[in-house]
Every structure is written in structure tokens, then in C-alpha cells.
Amino acid sequence: MNDPGSDPVRRARPDHHDPTGGLGGAAPAASALTLRLVLATFGLLVCAGGALWSLAVDGPVWITVGLAVLAVVAVVDLVVVARRKSRGEPG
């Protein structure tokens, strides 16, 4: 249980990936998780709506499938971002 990787507070620190984080160099990068959440939601709505519209008007199959795949990618991104935010990562 002394593994620092199992401590959620330690994992949530912005420089937890950099072993020399406090010794100098560039500041740790911070992820804009809230912006990513908003953009993934927008992408999901647009792609799902576009896929449904393409189905309704008998559009080309490749457009419908492409938009559906992008909607699934947006859902996966939403799950990943929500999990990271619930873990306490800043952003």
C-alpha cells in the first residue's frame, strides 16, 4: 500500500508524471478537461444529429456510418474525461 501510484491525491497533482517536477524546468502542463468535456458534448450532439438526419433523408451510407463512429468516439471521450474529473484532476 506504499505505492504512490495508488494514492488518488498524489495522482491528481499536475506534475505527477514528471519525476523532476519540483526541481526546475518548465511548469507542469495542465489539461483543460472542462473544455474537452464541452467539445465532446458538442461533437456528440452534432454527429448523432447528423447521423439521424442522414438516416431520415436516405443519405449516403458512408456519411451515416462516419457520423455514427464519430458520435461513439465522443461518448468514449466523455467517459474518459468524466472519470478523470471524478478522480480529482484539475482542469
JOBELTA-V244478 format. One record per pair of residues at least 24 apart in sequence whose C-alpha atoms are under 8 Angstrom apart, sorted by the first residue. I is the first residue (numbers start at 1). J is the second residue. D is the distance in Angstrom with one decimal. If there is no record, write none. Layout:
I|J|D  I|J|D
//
This chain:
8|87|6.8  8|88|7.8  9|88|7.6  11|89|7.9  12|87|7.1  12|88|5.7  12|89|4.6  12|90|7.1  13|89|7.0  13|90|7.9  14|89|7.6  14|90|7.4  30|90|7.2  30|91|6.7  31|90|7.3  31|91|5.5  32|91|4.7  33|81|6.3  33|85|7.3  33|90|7.6  33|91|4.7  34|91|6.0  36|81|7.4  37|77|7.9  37|78|6.1  37|81|6.4  37|82|7.7  40|74|5.2  40|75|7.4  40|77|6.6  40|78|6.2  41|74|7.1  41|78|7.2  43|70|7.8  43|71|6.9  43|74|6.3  44|70|7.5  44|71|4.8  44|72|7.7  44|74|5.3  44|75|6.8  45|71|7.7  47|71|5.3
//
